[in-house]
Amino acid sequence: MDANDTRPNPDELLKQVEKEERQQLRGKVKVFLGYSAGVGKTYTMLEEAHQQKEKGIDVVVACVESHGRKETEDLLGGLESLALKEIEYKGIKIKEMDLDQVVARHPQLVLVDELAHTNAPGSRHSKRYQDVEELLEAGIDVFTTLNVQHLESMNDTVAQISGIRVKETIPDSVLDDANDIKIVDLPPRELIQRFKEGKVYVPDQAVSALQNFFNEGNLIALREITFRRAAEHVDEQMLEYMQERSIPGPWPAGERLLVCIGNSQALNERLVRTGRRLADEIKAEWFAIYVETPAHSRLSRKERQQALKGIELASTLGAKTSTSFGISISDEVIRFARKNNVTRIIVGRPTHVHWRERIFGSVADQIVRTSGPIDLIVISDLTPDGTNGGEREETPKRLLRRNPYWYSLWLVLIITIFCTIIRTFISPTNLAMFYLIGVVAAAISWGSWPAIFTATASVVTFDFFFVPPVMSFRVTDSEYLITFGAFLFVGVVIGLLVARSRGLAFAAQRREDYTATLYALSVDLASAKEIDSVLKTVGMHVSRSCHCRSAYLLPQEGMLKLAYASAGLKLDEKEMTAANWTFKTGVVAGKDTETLSSASIKYYPLSTANGVVGVMGIQPEEQEGFVKMEQERLLRAFASQAAVALERGQFWDRLCLAGVTEKM
């Protein structure tokens, strides 16, 4: 598929149509987002509700907390309010929104205050946002209010800023799925003045609040977080709009950078650091991508490790990383850039240019030709002292033995010997067909360039040995020149087409294997409820798919302990140190990384939305083996699925201990 092809993917188009059909039946939600109590979220919501009523919209108040504020209570006048439902809990009557009454009344628009509110025990849903979800499914539009500190992803950040951990949180997806977000803003000093005047809390509560959570520094930080979170939502809406309408982009509404990772460690480090520095300067989101091609299988171990380290460095410095597989690096880079609305691409250009790059252009040149409005930043691999930062791992002699062009020469030689034997039975023109078979064989076995080389060598050899006068490059019959030209053209075209078809088939096979492997693991994990069976299942798939031994460490009694390991895999004190570091930081460590690299095992965090639940250690079965790039993606997917399964298993164990399963 051409990177310039902007036609929508049929599967994605079908999903989009189905999504639009669901949205037409579903209600719309507007969130009035603030950074603190007292900024005026409820007041603004009520004002807009009155505007909607004046337009003829059927508006109903399901639950609104006025907190005794007169101006808010005044706005409630003129709006229909439904009675709250009383729920008795431990002798106390608690008033909550009557969800059934709202659904039965079925207004066009309903007001539901405090989206993050926790419902009283005995309610249908434990959280109010779940009530709102039911209203939306019933086709009712909703206005609601929310403070940014109640988002789950903001919990740790808010706790770090204020020293207070917010207990009532909602998933970020609730805000992400909102149809509209309106920021209700008030400068921190004006808000503090409202606190002092008793307009937010009663005087005694206001003094305590100002001394703790609501000091000016905290409010400034929360206000900035609110603006950033709303901006992210707008970015996501813009990307969704572009994808719906197959707009190629980018739209320069905000800067986004993309760093292209290659196979040179020195160049990768310069690219990643430049990307991070530039992203900081222009306050931009940034990505890093590595594109595998069929030629990736011919890379040396060191080149593969350098690519992997480049991706890990980018992730460490804050980039969103991705690996992709394709026939053309430039096409995959441009496709990713347009999909993610990237405005600038940072790519490296080696100072040592291969002869193919001189003729057909480097990856950077190809990206320039297809990038359109996307800016391109090209960085060479020269170090500050002007020397080339790249290293060559293998000697010319080793490269010579592995070079497919030598195999091509041997193939031409074998065909020549065979044609010499049968030349008395077949005319010289028909002998050329055997060389054409050799071109196809070279294309299938080694790729397009060895096939082109084979076609050229075949023409020269055929002329020298079989065209009169033989043993000479002279041609007495000019018709042979047409034969040579046609043969060379057909050979080159066949070589290119066969090599491309081979690459596409290889890519399709890779994607199919990847999907099938993940599907098989998910099926096996679905039936594994106990933690031991989960770990054994994952370990079996790691061994079968990646040819690696694995170990799994889980926290027990405040310490990380080995829960399961493949046969022959032992963890000493050095290994436990690396595993503990991964568990505490949530970052990959150990062998072939920049952290605790003396370890013989590579450790991956088993992370869920609730944090790190364990550590997975991976060691290739080969003595000097390493985790390859294609295995890295699979192992990270395994780690993600294993983490979710472990969390489910731990929950199941707790149910068993509580005796709940006996009642189920």
MIPA-354376 format. One record per residue (C-alpha): x, y negated, z; residue in three letters. Coordinates in nm, 2 decimals. Each point is the difference from the previous one (the first is absolute). Layout:
N
     xx     yy     zz  aa
      X      Y      Z ALA
...
END
This chain:
664
     xx     yy     zz  aa
   0.00   0.00   0.00 MET
   0.14  -0.34  -0.10 ASP
   0.06  -0.25   0.28 ALA
  -0.17  -0.26  -0.21 ASN
  -0.32   0.20  -0.03 ASP
  -0.25  -0.18   0.22 THR
  -0.29   0.23  -0.06 ARG
  -0.15   0.13   0.33 PRO
   0.06   0.36   0.10 ASN
  -0.32   0.20  -0.06 PRO
   0.01   0.16   0.35 ASP
   0.05  -0.34   0.17 GLU
  -0.27  -0.15  -0.21 LEU
  -0.25   0.28   0.10 LEU
   0.09  -0.06   0.37 LYS
  -0.05  -0.37  -0.04 GLN
  -0.34   0.05  -0.16 VAL
  -0.10   0.24   0.29 GLU
   0.13  -0.26   0.25 LYS
  -0.20  -0.28  -0.15 GLU
  -0.32   0.22   0.00 GLU
   0.05   0.06   0.37 ARG
   0.07  -0.36   0.07 GLN
  -0.33  -0.11  -0.17 GLN
  -0.19   0.21   0.25 LEU
   0.21  -0.10   0.30 ARG
  -0.04  -0.32   0.20 GLY
   0.27  -0.27   0.00 LYS
   0.19  -0.11   0.30 VAL
   0.15  -0.34   0.07 LYS
   0.25  -0.02   0.29 VAL
   0.05  -0.33   0.18 PHE
   0.36   0.04   0.11 LEU
   0.17  -0.20   0.27 GLY
   0.31   0.02   0.22 TYR
  -0.15  -0.06   0.34 SER
  -0.32  -0.03   0.19 ALA
  -0.14  -0.36  -0.02 GLY
   0.11  -0.09  -0.36 VAL
  -0.37   0.00  -0.11 GLY
  -0.05   0.33  -0.18 LYS
  -0.35   0.06   0.13 THR
  -0.10  -0.36  -0.05 TYR
   0.12   0.00  -0.36 THR
  -0.18   0.33  -0.06 MET
  -0.33  -0.14   0.13 LEU
   0.05  -0.32  -0.21 GLU
   0.04   0.21  -0.31 GLU
  -0.30   0.22   0.10 ALA
  -0.22  -0.31   0.00 HIS
   0.13  -0.09  -0.35 GLN
  -0.10   0.35  -0.12 GLN
  -0.34  -0.03   0.16 LYS
  -0.06  -0.33  -0.18 GLU
   0.07   0.18  -0.33 LYS
  -0.28   0.24   0.08 GLY
   0.21   0.29   0.13 ILE
  -0.16   0.21   0.27 ASP
   0.24  -0.05   0.30 VAL
  -0.02   0.18   0.33 VAL
   0.22  -0.02   0.31 VAL
   0.08   0.35   0.14 ALA
   0.24  -0.11   0.27 CYS
   0.18  -0.33   0.06 VAL
   0.20  -0.08   0.31 GLU
  -0.04  -0.37   0.08 SER
   0.22   0.02   0.32 HIS
  -0.22  -0.28   0.14 GLY
   0.12  -0.25  -0.26 ARG
  -0.29  -0.25  -0.06 LYS
   0.09  -0.08  -0.36 GLU
   0.00   0.37  -0.09 THR
  -0.33   0.06   0.18 GLU
  -0.16  -0.30  -0.19 ASP
   0.10   0.16  -0.33 LEU
  -0.18   0.32   0.09 LEU
  -0.32  -0.20  -0.01 GLY
  -0.19   0.04  -0.32 GLY
   0.14   0.35  -0.07 LEU
  -0.19   0.32   0.07 GLU
   0.17   0.20   0.28 SER
  -0.06   0.37   0.06 LEU
  -0.02   0.12   0.36 ALA
   0.30   0.18   0.14 LEU
  -0.02   0.36   0.12 LYS
   0.07   0.08   0.37 GLU
   0.22   0.30   0.07 ILE
   0.05   0.11   0.36 GLU
   0.35   0.11   0.10 TYR
   0.09   0.08   0.36 LYS
  -0.30  -0.19   0.13 GLY
   0.08  -0.31  -0.20 ILE
  -0.22  -0.11  -0.29 LYS
   0.21  -0.11  -0.30 ILE
  -0.15  -0.18  -0.30 LYS
   0.11   0.11  -0.35 GLU
  -0.11  -0.06  -0.36 MET
  -0.31   0.21  -0.08 ASP
   0.13   0.16  -0.32 LEU
  -0.32   0.19  -0.08 ASP
  -0.20  -0.31   0.03 GLN
   0.22  -0.19  -0.24 VAL
  -0.01   0.28  -0.26 VAL
  -0.38   0.02   0.04 ALA
  -0.04  -0.38  -0.04 ARG
   0.25   0.02  -0.30 HIS
   0.07  -0.37  -0.05 PRO
   0.21  -0.13  -0.29 GLN
   0.26  -0.14   0.24 LEU
   0.08   0.09   0.36 VAL
   0.23  -0.18   0.24 LEU
   0.22   0.23   0.22 VAL
   0.24  -0.18   0.23 ASP
   0.33   0.14   0.14 GLU
   0.08   0.28  -0.25 LEU
   0.26   0.16   0.23 ALA
  -0.24   0.04   0.29 HIS
  -0.02   0.34   0.17 THR
  -0.35   0.13   0.05 ASN
  -0.13   0.13   0.32 ALA
   0.02   0.37   0.06 PRO
  -0.30   0.18  -0.13 GLY
  -0.02  -0.22  -0.32 SER
  -0.01   0.17  -0.34 ARG
   0.34  -0.14  -0.09 HIS
   0.29  -0.07   0.24 SER
   0.10  -0.32  -0.19 LYS
  -0.21  -0.28  -0.14 ARG
   0.19   0.00  -0.34 TYR
  -0.15   0.35  -0.04 GLN
  -0.35  -0.15   0.05 ASP
   0.08  -0.25  -0.27 VAL
   0.11   0.28  -0.23 GLU
  -0.34   0.16   0.04 GLU
  -0.17  -0.33  -0.08 LEU
   0.21  -0.04  -0.32 LEU
  -0.09   0.35  -0.11 GLU
  -0.36  -0.09   0.05 ALA
   0.04  -0.28  -0.25 GLY
  -0.01  -0.29   0.25 ILE
   0.25  -0.29  -0.03 ASP
   0.19  -0.09   0.32 VAL
   0.16  -0.31   0.14 PHE
   0.24   0.09   0.29 THR
   0.29  -0.15   0.20 THR
   0.35   0.13   0.09 LEU
   0.32  -0.12   0.16 ASN
   0.32   0.11  -0.17 VAL
   0.15   0.15   0.32 GLN
  -0.27   0.27  -0.02 HIS
   0.14   0.16  -0.31 LEU
   0.17   0.33   0.07 GLU
   0.32  -0.08  -0.20 SER
   0.04  -0.33   0.20 MET
  -0.02   0.17   0.34 ASN
   0.38   0.04   0.05 ASP
   0.07  -0.34  -0.15 THR
  -0.25  -0.18   0.23 VAL
   0.13   0.19   0.30 ALA
   0.35  -0.11  -0.08 GLN
  -0.10  -0.36  -0.04 ILE
  -0.23  -0.04   0.29 SER
   0.10   0.28   0.24 GLY
  -0.36   0.12   0.01 ILE
  -0.12   0.30  -0.19 ARG
  -0.35  -0.03  -0.15 VAL
  -0.21   0.30   0.08 LYS
  -0.29  -0.05  -0.25 GLU
   0.13   0.06  -0.35 THR
  -0.14   0.09  -0.34 ILE
   0.16   0.17  -0.30 PRO
   0.16  -0.24  -0.25 ASP
  -0.21   0.16  -0.27 SER
  -0.31  -0.16   0.14 VAL
   0.14  -0.35  -0.09 LEU
   0.16   0.13  -0.32 ASP
  -0.35   0.12  -0.12 ASP
  -0.16  -0.34   0.08 ALA
  -0.15  -0.17  -0.30 ASN
   0.09  -0.34   0.13 ASP
   0.21  -0.15   0.27 ILE
  -0.04  -0.35   0.14 LYS
   0.27  -0.14   0.22 ILE
  -0.14  -0.21   0.29 VAL
   0.29  -0.22   0.11 ASP
   0.07  -0.25   0.27 LEU
   0.34  -0.15   0.08 PRO
   0.15   0.16   0.32 PRO
   0.01  -0.32   0.19 ARG
  -0.36  -0.08  -0.07 GLU
  -0.09   0.35   0.11 LEU
   0.19  -0.04   0.32 ILE
  -0.19  -0.32   0.06 GLN
  -0.33   0.18  -0.04 ARG
   0.12   0.26   0.26 PHE
   0.08  -0.29   0.24 LYS
  -0.34  -0.15  -0.05 GLU
  -0.17   0.33   0.08 GLY
  -0.15   0.04  -0.35 LYS
   0.14   0.35  -0.04 VAL
   0.00   0.15   0.35 TYR
  -0.11  -0.13   0.33 VAL
   0.27  -0.21   0.17 PRO
   0.15   0.27   0.22 ASP
   0.02   0.25  -0.29 GLN
   0.14  -0.27  -0.23 ALA
   0.30  -0.08   0.24 VAL
   0.09   0.37   0.02 SER
  -0.03   0.05  -0.38 ALA
   0.22  -0.30  -0.07 LEU
   0.27   0.13   0.24 GLN
   0.00   0.34  -0.16 ASN
  -0.12   0.09  -0.35 PHE
  -0.11  -0.33  -0.14 PHE
   0.32  -0.21   0.04 ASN
   0.10  -0.22  -0.30 GLU
   0.28   0.22  -0.12 GLY
  -0.22   0.31  -0.01 ASN
  -0.27  -0.19  -0.18 LEU
   0.24  -0.13  -0.27 ILE
   0.13   0.35  -0.06 ALA
  -0.36   0.15  -0.02 LEU
  -0.11  -0.27  -0.23 ARG
   0.28   0.07  -0.25 GLU
  -0.07   0.38   0.02 ILE
  -0.37  -0.08  -0.09 THR
   0.10  -0.20  -0.30 PHE
   0.24   0.27  -0.12 ARG
  -0.26   0.28   0.05 ARG
  -0.26  -0.20  -0.20 ALA
   0.26  -0.06  -0.28 ALA
   0.07   0.37  -0.02 GLU
  -0.37   0.07  -0.04 HIS
  -0.02  -0.26  -0.28 VAL
   0.30   0.17  -0.17 ASP
  -0.16   0.34   0.02 GLU
  -0.33  -0.15  -0.15 GLN
   0.20  -0.15  -0.29 MET
   0.18   0.33  -0.08 LEU
  -0.33   0.18   0.01 GLU
  -0.16  -0.26  -0.23 TYR
   0.30   0.04  -0.25 MET
  -0.02   0.38   0.01 GLN
  -0.38  -0.01  -0.06 GLU
   0.04  -0.21  -0.31 ARG
   0.33   0.15  -0.12 SER
   0.17  -0.33   0.03 ILE
   0.38   0.07  -0.06 PRO
   0.12  -0.29   0.22 GLY
   0.18  -0.12   0.18 PRO
  -0.20  -0.29   0.13 TRP
   0.24  -0.24   0.18 PRO
  -0.23  -0.06   0.30 ALA
   0.28   0.11   0.23 GLY
   0.36   0.13  -0.05 GLU
   0.07   0.38   0.00 ARG
   0.34   0.15  -0.06 LEU
   0.10   0.34  -0.14 LEU
   0.35   0.14   0.04 VAL
   0.10   0.28  -0.24 CYS
   0.22   0.26   0.17 ILE
   0.26   0.18  -0.20 GLY
   0.27   0.26   0.05 ASN
   0.29  -0.23   0.11 SER
   0.02  -0.06   0.38 GLN
   0.20  -0.32  -0.03 ALA
  -0.25  -0.14  -0.25 LEU
  -0.30   0.12   0.20 ASN
   0.12  -0.17   0.31 GLU
   0.04  -0.33  -0.19 ARG
  -0.34   0.03  -0.16 LEU
  -0.18   0.08   0.33 VAL
   0.17  -0.27   0.20 ARG
  -0.07  -0.25  -0.27 THR
  -0.36   0.11  -0.01 GLY
  -0.03  -0.04   0.38 ARG
   0.17  -0.34   0.00 ARG
  -0.21  -0.13  -0.28 LEU
  -0.32   0.13   0.16 ALA
   0.08  -0.18   0.32 ASP
   0.08  -0.32  -0.18 GLU
  -0.33  -0.01  -0.19 ILE
  -0.21   0.18   0.26 LYS
  -0.09   0.28  -0.24 ALA
  -0.10   0.36   0.03 GLU
   0.25   0.23  -0.17 TRP
   0.02   0.36  -0.13 PHE
   0.28   0.24  -0.10 ALA
  -0.05   0.27  -0.27 ILE
   0.22   0.29  -0.12 TYR
  -0.11   0.16  -0.33 VAL
   0.10   0.36  -0.07 GLU
   0.03   0.12  -0.36 THR
   0.07   0.35  -0.15 PRO
   0.37  -0.10   0.00 ALA
  -0.01  -0.02   0.38 HIS
   0.06   0.37   0.02 SER
   0.35  -0.06  -0.16 ARG
   0.11  -0.25   0.27 LEU
   0.27   0.09   0.24 SER
  -0.06   0.05   0.37 ARG
   0.16  -0.33   0.08 LYS
  -0.22  -0.19  -0.25 GLU
  -0.31   0.15   0.15 ARG
   0.11  -0.08   0.35 GLN
   0.07  -0.36  -0.10 GLN
  -0.35  -0.04  -0.14 ALA
  -0.15   0.14   0.32 LEU
   0.20  -0.23   0.22 LYS
  -0.10  -0.29  -0.21 GLY
  -0.37   0.08   0.06 ILE
   0.06   0.05   0.37 GLU
   0.19  -0.33   0.03 LEU
  -0.28  -0.18  -0.17 ALA
  -0.25   0.16   0.24 SER
   0.21  -0.10   0.30 THR
   0.01  -0.36  -0.12 LEU
  -0.38  -0.02  -0.02 GLY
  -0.08   0.09  -0.37 ALA
  -0.29   0.22  -0.10 LYS
   0.18   0.28  -0.18 THR
  -0.12   0.23  -0.28 SER
   0.14   0.27  -0.22 THR
  -0.14   0.08  -0.34 SER
   0.06   0.24  -0.28 PHE
  -0.01  -0.09  -0.37 GLY
   0.16   0.03  -0.33 ILE
   0.10  -0.37  -0.02 SER
   0.14  -0.19   0.30 ILE
  -0.10  -0.34  -0.14 SER
  -0.36   0.12  -0.07 ASP
  -0.05   0.13   0.35 GLU
   0.15  -0.31   0.16 VAL
  -0.23  -0.23  -0.21 ILE
  -0.31   0.21   0.07 ARG
   0.07  -0.01   0.38 PHE
   0.07  -0.38  -0.02 ALA
  -0.33  -0.07  -0.18 ARG
  -0.20   0.23   0.23 LYS
   0.13  -0.18   0.31 ASN
   0.00  -0.36  -0.14 ASN
   0.38  -0.03   0.02 VAL
   0.13  -0.34  -0.11 THR
   0.38   0.07   0.00 ARG
   0.20   0.31  -0.07 ILE
   0.36   0.04   0.13 ILE
   0.20   0.25  -0.21 VAL
   0.37   0.10  -0.01 GLY
   0.22   0.00  -0.31 ARG
   0.32   0.22   0.03 PRO
   0.32  -0.17  -0.13 THR
   0.10   0.32  -0.16 HIS
  -0.25   0.02  -0.30 VAL
  -0.05   0.33  -0.17 HIS
   0.01   0.00  -0.38 TRP
  -0.37   0.09  -0.01 ARG
  -0.08  -0.31   0.20 GLU
   0.21  -0.21  -0.25 ARG
  -0.22   0.13  -0.29 ILE
  -0.34   0.03   0.16 PHE
   0.03  -0.23   0.30 GLY
   0.02   0.07   0.37 SER
  -0.30   0.05   0.24 VAL
   0.02  -0.37   0.08 ALA
  -0.02  -0.09  -0.37 ASP
  -0.30   0.23  -0.05 GLN
  -0.18  -0.16   0.30 ILE
   0.06  -0.34  -0.14 VAL
  -0.17   0.10  -0.33 ARG
  -0.31   0.13   0.17 THR
  -0.03  -0.21   0.32 SER
  -0.21  -0.28  -0.15 GLY
  -0.05  -0.28   0.26 PRO
   0.19   0.19   0.28 ILE
   0.33  -0.17   0.09 ASP
   0.31   0.22  -0.01 LEU
   0.30  -0.03   0.22 ILE
   0.31   0.20  -0.12 VAL
   0.28   0.08   0.23 ILE
   0.33   0.16  -0.10 SER
   0.20   0.25   0.20 ASP
   0.31  -0.21   0.03 LEU
   0.12  -0.04   0.36 THR
   0.10  -0.35   0.14 PRO
   0.36   0.06  -0.10 ASP
  -0.10   0.06  -0.36 GLY
   0.05   0.38   0.00 THR
  -0.25   0.26  -0.10 ASN
  -0.18   0.14   0.31 GLY
  -0.10   0.32  -0.16 GLY
   0.18   0.33   0.06 GLU
   0.05   0.31  -0.21 ARG
  -0.03   0.32   0.18 GLU
   0.10   0.26  -0.26 GLU
   0.31   0.03  -0.20 THR
   0.00  -0.03  -0.38 PRO
   0.08   0.37  -0.02 LYS
  -0.31   0.10   0.20 ARG
  -0.22  -0.24  -0.20 LEU
   0.14   0.15  -0.32 LEU
  -0.10   0.35   0.10 ARG
  -0.35  -0.12   0.09 ARG
  -0.05  -0.22  -0.31 ASN
  -0.29   0.11  -0.22 PRO
   0.18  -0.14  -0.31 TYR
   0.26   0.27   0.03 TRP
  -0.28   0.26   0.01 TYR
  -0.15  -0.17  -0.31 SER
   0.34   0.05  -0.18 LEU
   0.00   0.37   0.10 TRP
  -0.35   0.03  -0.14 LEU
   0.09  -0.15  -0.33 VAL
   0.31   0.23  -0.02 LEU
  -0.21   0.31   0.06 ILE
  -0.25  -0.10  -0.26 ILE
   0.28  -0.07  -0.25 THR
   0.15   0.35   0.06 ILE
  -0.34   0.15  -0.05 PHE
  -0.06  -0.19  -0.32 CYS
   0.34   0.09  -0.13 THR
  -0.09   0.37   0.04 ILE
  -0.33  -0.03  -0.19 ILE
   0.09  -0.26  -0.25 ARG
   0.03   0.25  -0.29 THR
  -0.38   0.08   0.05 PHE
  -0.14  -0.35   0.05 ILE
   0.04  -0.32  -0.20 SER
   0.19  -0.29   0.18 PRO
  -0.32  -0.21   0.02 THR
  -0.18   0.26   0.20 ASN
   0.29   0.04   0.23 LEU
  -0.07  -0.35   0.13 ALA
  -0.32   0.14   0.16 MET
   0.21   0.20   0.25 PHE
   0.18  -0.33   0.11 TYR
  -0.35  -0.15   0.05 LEU
  -0.09   0.28   0.24 ILE
   0.32  -0.09   0.19 GLY
  -0.12  -0.36   0.03 VAL
  -0.33   0.11   0.15 VAL
   0.18   0.24   0.24 ALA
   0.23  -0.29   0.11 ALA
  -0.30  -0.23   0.05 ALA
  -0.18   0.26   0.22 ILE
   0.31   0.09   0.20 SER
   0.19  -0.33   0.05 TRP
  -0.22  -0.29  -0.11 GLY
  -0.02  -0.26  -0.28 SER
   0.36  -0.13  -0.02 TRP
   0.16   0.35  -0.02 PRO
  -0.26   0.08  -0.27 ALA
   0.10  -0.31  -0.20 ILE
   0.36   0.09   0.04 PHE
  -0.07   0.36  -0.11 THR
  -0.18  -0.13  -0.31 ALA
   0.30  -0.22  -0.10 THR
   0.25   0.28   0.06 ALA
  -0.22   0.23  -0.20 SER
   0.00  -0.23  -0.30 VAL
   0.38  -0.04   0.01 VAL
   0.06   0.37   0.04 THR
  -0.25   0.10  -0.27 PHE
   0.17  -0.24  -0.24 ASP
   0.35   0.12   0.08 PHE
  -0.07   0.38  -0.02 PHE
  -0.29   0.05  -0.23 PHE
  -0.03  -0.29  -0.25 VAL
   0.22   0.02  -0.31 PRO
   0.29  -0.07   0.00 PRO
   0.02   0.20   0.33 VAL
   0.27  -0.09   0.27 MET
  -0.05  -0.36  -0.10 SER
  -0.22  -0.29   0.08 PHE
  -0.03  -0.10  -0.37 ARG
  -0.34   0.06  -0.16 VAL
  -0.02   0.06  -0.37 THR
  -0.38   0.02  -0.02 ASP
  -0.17  -0.32   0.11 SER
  -0.32   0.19   0.09 GLU
   0.18   0.14   0.30 TYR
   0.02  -0.36   0.14 LEU
  -0.38  -0.01   0.00 ILE
   0.00   0.34   0.18 THR
   0.25  -0.13   0.26 PHE
  -0.21  -0.31   0.06 GLY
  -0.33   0.19   0.03 ALA
   0.16   0.26   0.22 PHE
   0.14  -0.26   0.23 LEU
  -0.32  -0.19   0.02 PHE
  -0.21   0.31   0.06 VAL
   0.25   0.13   0.26 GLY
   0.00  -0.33   0.19 VAL
  -0.38  -0.02   0.00 VAL
  -0.05   0.36   0.10 ILE
   0.26  -0.04   0.27 GLY
  -0.17  -0.31   0.15 LEU
  -0.35   0.15  -0.02 LEU
   0.10   0.33   0.15 VAL
   0.20  -0.16   0.28 ALA
  -0.29  -0.24   0.08 ARG
  -0.25   0.29   0.00 SER
   0.23   0.19   0.23 ARG
   0.03  -0.29   0.23 GLY
  -0.38  -0.06   0.01 LEU
  -0.05   0.37   0.07 ALA
   0.26   0.00   0.27 PHE
  -0.16  -0.31   0.16 ALA
  -0.35   0.16  -0.01 ALA
   0.14   0.32   0.15 GLN
   0.16  -0.20   0.28 ARG
  -0.32  -0.19   0.08 ARG
  -0.20   0.33  -0.01 GLU
   0.25   0.18   0.23 ASP
   0.00  -0.30   0.24 TYR
  -0.38  -0.01   0.01 THR
  -0.04   0.38   0.03 ALA
   0.26   0.02   0.28 THR
  -0.18  -0.27   0.21 LEU
  -0.34   0.16  -0.07 TYR
   0.13   0.34   0.12 ALA
   0.13  -0.16   0.32 LEU
  -0.32  -0.19   0.07 SER
  -0.21   0.32  -0.05 VAL
   0.23   0.20   0.24 ASP
   0.00  -0.28   0.26 LEU
  -0.38  -0.03  -0.01 ALA
  -0.03   0.35   0.15 SER
   0.29  -0.06   0.25 ALA
  -0.14  -0.13   0.33 LYS
   0.27   0.09   0.25 GLU
   0.32  -0.20   0.00 ILE
   0.22   0.32  -0.04 ASP
  -0.19   0.10  -0.31 SER
   0.03  -0.35  -0.15 VAL
   0.38  -0.01   0.05 LEU
   0.04   0.35  -0.15 LYS
  -0.21  -0.09  -0.30 THR
   0.19  -0.32  -0.07 VAL
   0.34   0.19   0.05 GLY
  -0.11   0.27  -0.25 MET
  -0.09  -0.26  -0.27 HIS
   0.32  -0.19   0.06 VAL
   0.21   0.31  -0.05 SER
  -0.20   0.12  -0.31 ARG
  -0.02  -0.34  -0.17 SER
   0.33  -0.17   0.09 CYS
   0.22   0.29   0.09 HIS
   0.08  -0.16   0.34 CYS
  -0.01   0.11   0.36 ARG
  -0.20  -0.21   0.23 SER
  -0.04  -0.08   0.37 ALA
  -0.28  -0.17   0.18 TYR
   0.03  -0.19   0.33 LEU
  -0.29  -0.12   0.20 LEU
  -0.02  -0.21   0.32 PRO
  -0.06   0.21   0.31 GLN
   0.00  -0.14   0.36 GLU
   0.16  -0.33  -0.12 GLY
   0.28   0.18  -0.19 MET
   0.05   0.11  -0.36 LEU
   0.02   0.38  -0.02 LYS
   0.04   0.25  -0.28 LEU
  -0.34   0.15  -0.08 ALA
   0.08   0.21  -0.31 TYR
   0.31   0.06  -0.22 ALA
   0.08   0.21  -0.30 SER
   0.22   0.31   0.06 ALA
   0.37  -0.09   0.04 GLY
  -0.06  -0.37   0.07 LEU
   0.13  -0.12   0.33 LYS
   0.01  -0.34   0.15 LEU
   0.29  -0.11   0.22 ASP
   0.03  -0.32   0.21 GLU
   0.11  -0.21  -0.31 LYS
  -0.31   0.12  -0.19 GLU
  -0.23  -0.08   0.29 MET
   0.14  -0.35   0.02 THR
  -0.08  -0.07  -0.36 ALA
  -0.35   0.15   0.04 ALA
  -0.07  -0.21   0.31 ASN
   0.11  -0.31  -0.19 TRP
  -0.24   0.08  -0.29 THR
  -0.28   0.06   0.25 PHE
   0.06  -0.33   0.18 LYS
   0.05  -0.22  -0.31 THR
  -0.22   0.18  -0.26 GLY
   0.29  -0.02  -0.25 VAL
   0.17   0.28  -0.19 VAL
   0.34   0.09   0.14 ALA
   0.27   0.27  -0.01 GLY
   0.18   0.16  -0.29 LYS
   0.03  -0.21  -0.32 ASP
  -0.13  -0.31   0.17 THR
   0.17  -0.31   0.14 GLU
  -0.11   0.09   0.36 THR
   0.17   0.28   0.20 LEU
   0.12   0.15  -0.33 SER
   0.23   0.24   0.17 SER
  -0.30   0.22   0.08 ALA
  -0.05   0.31  -0.22 SER
  -0.38  -0.05  -0.03 ILE
  -0.21  -0.28  -0.14 LYS
  -0.28  -0.11   0.23 TYR
  -0.34  -0.14  -0.11 TYR
  -0.26  -0.16   0.23 PRO
  -0.34   0.16   0.01 LEU
  -0.20  -0.32   0.01 SER
  -0.38  -0.07   0.02 THR
  -0.20  -0.32   0.05 ALA
   0.04   0.05   0.37 ASN
   0.38   0.03  -0.01 GLY
   0.27   0.26  -0.03 VAL
  -0.12   0.35   0.12 VAL
   0.32   0.19  -0.07 GLY
   0.31   0.05  -0.21 VAL
   0.07   0.23  -0.30 MET
   0.36   0.11  -0.06 GLY
   0.10   0.12  -0.35 ILE
   0.32   0.19  -0.10 GLN
   0.05   0.13  -0.35 PRO
   0.06   0.38  -0.02 GLU
   0.32  -0.06  -0.21 GLU
   0.30  -0.06   0.22 GLN
   0.10  -0.33  -0.17 GLU
  -0.35  -0.08  -0.12 GLY
  -0.19  -0.33   0.05 PHE
  -0.36  -0.12  -0.03 VAL
  -0.05  -0.10  -0.36 LYS
  -0.21  -0.29  -0.11 MET
  -0.29   0.22  -0.13 GLU
   0.01   0.19   0.33 GLN
   0.00  -0.32   0.20 GLU
  -0.35  -0.10  -0.13 ARG
  -0.14   0.34   0.07 LEU
   0.15   0.02   0.35 LEU
  -0.14  -0.34   0.10 ARG
  -0.34   0.11  -0.12 ALA
   0.04   0.32   0.20 PHE
   0.10  -0.21   0.31 ALA
  -0.31  -0.21  -0.04 SER
  -0.24   0.30  -0.03 GLN
   0.18   0.18   0.28 ALA
  -0.04  -0.31   0.23 ALA
  -0.38  -0.02  -0.06 VAL
  -0.03   0.38   0.05 ALA
   0.20  -0.02   0.33 LEU
  -0.22  -0.29   0.12 GLU
  -0.31   0.21  -0.08 ARG
   0.16   0.30   0.17 GLY
   0.08  -0.20   0.32 GLN
  -0.36  -0.12   0.01 PHE
  -0.12   0.36  -0.04 TRP
   0.22   0.11   0.29 ASP
  -0.14  -0.27   0.22 ARG
  -0.35   0.11  -0.08 LEU
   0.09   0.36   0.08 CYS
   0.15  -0.11   0.34 LEU
  -0.31  -0.20   0.07 ALA
  -0.22   0.30  -0.08 GLY
  -0.19  -0.20  -0.27 VAL
   0.05   0.27  -0.27 THR
  -0.19   0.25   0.21 GLU
  -0.31  -0.22  -0.04 LYS
   0.05  -0.06  -0.37 MET
END
